[in-house]
Amino acid sequence: MDNSRTISFSTYDLLDKSTSSPQESIFGNFDLVICSNLLFYYQEKYQRFILKKLINSLDESGYLVTGEAERHSVTKIGGLLMVSPPSHIF
């Protein structure tokens, strides 16, 4: 399978309060969001803001994959189930 036609990458300011998802995606509805080694750079209030934005951008059947550093923040916020503990897939 040639994934180059089905996967796209873009840059996006996760702290932008005026948008809920990258402009290229229109409404979000992502099948997969990967967040690794990012949240520990931010204060807890910004971590919550970023995670809520990521969670809201997921499709109903989408997955959030995190690094070790983000796993605690995701479980603390709630709203997602861990697919297979101790994985970092929610």
PECORGI-V594038 format. One record per backbone hydrogen bond with DSSP energy under -1.0 kcal/mol. NH is the residue of the N-H (numbers start at 0). CO is the residue of the C=O. E is the energy in kcal/mol with one decimal. If there is no record, write none. Layout:
nh: {NH/NH}
co: {CO/CO}
e: {E/E}
//
This chain:
nh: {2/4/5/6/15/24/25/26/29/32/34/40/41/46/47/48/49/50/51/52/53/54/55/56/57/58/61/62/64/65/66/70/73/74/75/76/77/82/86/89}
co: {0/1/2/2/12/21/22/24/56/62/64/37/38/42/43/44/45/46/47/48/49/50/51/52/54/29/58/30/32/87/34/66/69/70/71/72/73/88/83/63}
e: {-1.0/-1.0/-1.2/-1.8/-1.7/-1.5/-1.1/-2.5/-2.9/-2.3/-3.1/-1.8/-2.3/-2.2/-2.4/-1.7/-2.8/-2.8/-2.6/-1.9/-2.5/-3.0/-2.5/-1.1/-1.2/-3.2/-2.3/-2.4/-2.9/-2.9/-1.2/-1.3/-2.3/-2.3/-2.1/-1.9/-2.2/-3.2/-2.7/-2.9}
//
